[in-house]
Amino acid sequence: MGAVLGLGLRKTYRLLASGELTLDLARGRRLRTLGPLMWSIQAPPEIVFDVIAAPYLERSPRALAEKLQVWERGSDMVLAAHYTQVKCGTTTTVETVRFQRPNRIDFRLVRGPVPHLTESFQLSPTDTGSELRWQGELGTDLWALGQWWGGRVATAWTHAVHTSLREISAEAQRRALASARRAAPENA
């Protein structure tokens, strides 16, 4: 009996972790903030925005095929599946992504390891380029058990966002440098 219960709990854990099972019971909901994380990027906000938005609003590059699939695309909002490697496999989340050019991108979880998650990227110009601010809110059900689960998800989610911010920063800075190089001969 104990082995069967153990296998059942393990299977439930894997279903939750993979995003295949979302428990939205609306009982004992606990909310926690995500972030904020601030990231300085040596590129104008418009370039940073384009780096983030392009895989969603334009044709997604093949290099992202294992991480992102856009299911529905509109002019300022998409429905997209994100695939993220975690300790026990791949988590699949489905999110709406809304774009407010040139300074804000909002994400809302539709399906994933928790019943409630919203997050945003906000861009502000600085003397050296841009500041990208990420923050959000994560909600789980079932009181203390949900709070424990939310802590695990929040840690993995923040790590995934941190990795994305490094990639966004590198690509935006590469594009800004290339743009400056193209403009340099004209000014010489």
C-alpha positions in Angstrom: 0.0 0.0 0.0 2.8 2.4 0.9 4.6 1.6 -2.4 1.4 2.3 -4.4 0.9 5.6 -2.5 4.6 6.5 -3.1 4.2 5.8 -6.9 1.0 7.8 -7.0 2.6 10.8 -5.3 5.7 10.6 -7.6 3.5 10.5 -10.7 1.4 13.5 -9.4 4.7 15.4 -8.7 5.9 14.7 -12.2 2.6 15.8 -13.8 2.6 19.0 -11.8 6.3 19.7 -12.5 5.8 19.1 -16.2 2.8 21.4 -16.4 0.6 18.5 -17.6 -1.5 18.9 -14.5 -2.6 22.2 -13.0 -4.5 22.2 -9.8 -6.7 25.2 -9.6 -8.9 24.5 -6.6 -9.4 28.1 -5.4 -8.9 26.9 -1.8 -6.2 28.2 0.4 -4.7 30.4 -2.3 -1.3 31.8 -1.4 0.3 34.5 -3.5 4.0 35.4 -3.6 5.9 38.0 -5.5 8.5 37.1 -8.1 11.5 39.4 -8.4 12.0 42.1 -9.1 15.1 41.5 -11.1 16.8 44.5 -12.7 19.1 44.1 -15.6 21.2 46.8 -17.2 21.6 46.4 -21.0 23.9 48.4 -23.2 21.2 48.8 -25.9 18.3 51.1 -26.5 14.9 50.0 -25.1 13.6 49.6 -28.7 16.2 47.1 -29.6 15.7 45.1 -26.3 11.9 45.1 -26.9 12.5 43.8 -30.4 14.8 41.0 -29.2 12.1 39.9 -26.7 9.1 40.3 -29.0 10.5 39.0 -32.3 10.2 35.2 -31.6 6.6 35.8 -30.7 5.4 38.4 -33.2 7.5 37.2 -36.2 8.4 33.8 -37.4 10.1 32.0 -34.5 13.7 31.0 -35.3 14.5 27.3 -35.6 17.0 27.7 -32.8 14.1 28.3 -30.4 11.9 25.4 -31.7 12.7 23.3 -28.6 11.9 26.2 -26.2 9.0 28.0 -27.8 6.0 27.4 -30.1 3.5 30.2 -30.9 0.1 28.7 -31.2 -1.9 31.8 -32.0 -0.5 35.2 -33.1 -2.1 38.6 -33.2 -0.7 42.1 -33.6 -0.2 42.7 -29.9 -0.8 39.4 -28.2 0.1 35.7 -28.7 -0.7 32.4 -27.1 2.6 30.4 -26.8 3.9 27.2 -25.3 7.2 27.4 -23.5 9.4 24.4 -22.9 11.9 24.6 -20.0 14.3 22.0 -18.8 14.0 21.3 -15.0 15.5 18.6 -12.8 12.8 16.0 -13.5 12.4 16.7 -17.2 10.7 19.4 -19.3 8.1 21.7 -18.0 5.5 22.9 -20.6 3.7 26.2 -19.8 1.1 27.9 -22.0 1.0 31.6 -21.7 -0.6 34.7 -23.2 2.0 37.3 -24.0 0.8 40.9 -24.5 3.1 43.6 -26.1 2.9 47.3 -25.3 5.6 48.8 -27.5 8.2 50.0 -26.7 8.4 49.5 -22.9 6.3 46.6 -21.6 5.6 42.9 -22.2 3.2 41.0 -20.0 2.8 37.2 -19.5 -0.2 35.4 -18.0 0.0 31.7 -17.4 -2.9 29.7 -18.9 -1.5 26.2 -18.2 1.4 25.2 -16.1 2.7 23.9 -12.7 0.7 26.5 -10.7 -2.8 27.9 -11.1 -1.8 31.6 -11.1 1.2 33.4 -12.5 1.6 36.8 -14.1 4.9 38.5 -14.9 6.1 41.5 -16.8 9.2 42.9 -18.5 9.4 46.7 -18.2 12.0 48.7 -20.1 13.3 52.1 -19.2 16.0 54.2 -21.0 19.2 54.8 -19.1 22.4 56.8 -19.9 24.1 53.6 -21.1 21.1 51.9 -22.8 18.2 50.3 -20.9 17.1 48.9 -17.7 15.0 45.8 -17.9 12.9 45.1 -14.8 11.2 41.7 -14.4 8.6 41.0 -11.7 5.5 38.9 -11.2 3.1 37.1 -8.9 2.8 33.4 -8.4 -0.2 31.8 -6.7 -0.8 28.2 -5.4 -3.7 26.5 -3.7 -3.9 24.2 -0.6 -2.4 26.4 2.1 1.0 25.2 3.4 1.3 22.4 0.8 0.7 24.9 -2.0 3.1 27.4 -0.4 5.8 24.7 -0.4 5.1 23.9 -4.0 5.1 27.6 -4.9 8.6 27.9 -3.4 9.9 25.2 -5.6 8.2 26.6 -8.7 9.3 30.2 -7.9 13.0 29.1 -7.6 12.9 27.2 -10.9 11.0 30.0 -12.6 13.3 32.8 -11.4 16.3 30.7 -12.6 14.7 30.3 -16.1 14.0 34.0 -16.3 17.6 34.9 -15.2 18.9 32.7 -18.0 16.6 34.4 -20.5 17.7 37.8 -19.3 21.4 36.9 -20.0 20.5 35.7 -23.5 18.3 38.8 -24.2 21.0 41.1 -22.9 23.7 39.5 -25.1 21.6 39.6 -28.2 20.4 43.2 -27.7 24.0 44.3 -27.1 25.1 42.5 -30.2 22.4 44.1 -32.3 23.1 47.6 -30.8 26.8 47.2 -31.6 26.1 46.1 -35.2 23.7 49.0 -35.7 26.4 51.4 -34.4 29.0 49.9 -36.7 26.6 50.3 -39.7 25.9 54.0 -38.8 29.6 54.8 -38.1 30.8 55.1 -41.8 27.9 57.5 -42.5 29.2 59.8 -39.7 32.9 59.6 -40.7 
